[in-house]
Amino acid sequence: MFPIILRFVAITLIIYAVIIVLAWKNQERLAFPGPRSHLPEPAALGFPEGELVSLITSDSVDIGGWFLPALDSSTSHSPGMIWFYGNMETVDVLAPILRDLKPSWLGLLIINYRGYGESDGRPTEEGLYRDAEAAWRYMTERHDIDSMRIAVYGRSVGSAVALYLANENPVKAIILDSPISSAQDMADVHYRLLPKFLLRLSLDNIERATRIDVPLLVFHGTDDRIAPVRMGRAVAEAGRARELVLIEGAGHNDMYDRAGTEYREKMHAFLAEHL
């Protein structure tokens, strides 16, 4: 009996060691799964005025996206917003959401991160930040965008990208949807059996939120099982949010459906006030 127990323990330890090695090597793939899909012309998905854009990052990665111009701006220099999505999304998948949520009076840029859609490269935390910087450069160099009135929107893991950009550049306002608090907190929720020293990712939204000094609006679902609502509360508190909008019964991936018109109304009012 004793040898059998020892054999079982040995096999268990070997399996656990293999899991640790795989987790160490593949954590960025787990955090940024990089779904691949064709990036069509905006007109093909209901944006006849939109532009297909290609950006080159500071580390020479070619990423794609859409620019959707303002349609009824009263000036030649419209305010703008850069949209950073969640980790299983791509530009084309979000087309129906953009049609519903984009204010007509601002220009919007949404990019496919490196390794997502048809963008080149492999997604990493630092790589996503380089992608964000390229998006910022593109928006501030457009002649039809007022570079002093640009907001950022970040959903899920995109919240870390949005807050990174807000820490590095003079964004005018920030909207976060279902933000995580940090990579460590996410690991504690979903990978609690793995040792903490494995984690290379940071995604520290709490620390970055403490450093912002612009208006912040946060949305979070009360039934979010991926990024629990306590994370949204912590980010909102750290960033001294103007408002934390809790969507009752919403999980991580049904926010837009559950929130109905409240989401759009809150978002538009916030942007109109601060841009």
Helices and strands as residue ranges (DSSP letters): H 2-31, G 42-45, E 51-56, E 62-68, E 78-84, G 92-94, H 95-101, E 107-111, H 125-141, E 145-155, H 158-168, E 173-177, H 183-190, G 196-198, H 205-210, E 216-221, H 229-238, E 243-247, H 255-259, H 261-274
